[in-house]
Amino acid sequence: MDGINNAGLGARRNEDIALDLLKFVAGTTGVGRQAAGATGFSGASAPKPEEHVNHLLELYGRCLKAVEGKGA
């Protein structure tokens, strides 16, 4: 609740910071992007959209723990 009380002072909630961290990590590493199609044989099938969502939610949880100082 401190984030709500200090909202006028420019303080940010841990959830907002974790979301920004998730965006940075996902954008930098390409997590959650569809694999580009290639001609020829492929080693593995493309992950399903549900798997992408689950992976991003897991990553967000890890980011939130890191922001809160609880370790990853």
N, C-alpha and C positions, 0 to 999 in steps of 0.2 A: 504494500500500500504506500510505501514511501515514494514510489515513482509517481503515483497519482497526486500526492500532496505536494511534491516538488515540481510538478509539470510546468508551472509558470516560471520556474527558475532555470529551465533549460535542461533539467535532468532527464535521462533516458532510462526506460525500464530495461531490465535484463533481457526480456523477451525480444525487444526491438534490437538490442545489440547482437543477440544470438542470431536473429534473422539476417542482419547485415553480414555477420560472419559467415552464415550459411551461403548467402548469395556470392560472397567473395570466393569461398572455397569451391563451390559448385561451378562458378564461372571460370575459375582458374584451372581446375582439373578436368572440367567437362563432365562432371557427375550429372546424371539425369538427362543427358542428351541422347537422342537416338543414334545408333551406330550407322555410319554411312554405308550404303550398299556397295558391294564390290563384285566385279565379275569373277567367275570361277568358283572355286570351292571356298566355303567358310568353315572355320573351326567350330563355331558355336552358333546357336540360334540367337536371334536378337531378343533381349529381355522384354518381357511384357510391360505394359504401362503400369500395372499394379506393382511390379517389382521396382520400377523407377520411383514411384510414390513412397513405397516402404523404405527404400534406401534413403530418400531425401528426409523422411520423417526421423529415421534413425540418426542421420547426420545432424539434424536440427537438435535432437535431444543431446547429442554429444557437444554441440556448440553451446547449448544452454548450460550444461554442467561446467564447461570450461569457463564461461563468463561468470558463473556463480562461485567459481573457485573450488568446485567439488571434484576436480580431476576429470579425465576423460575415460 
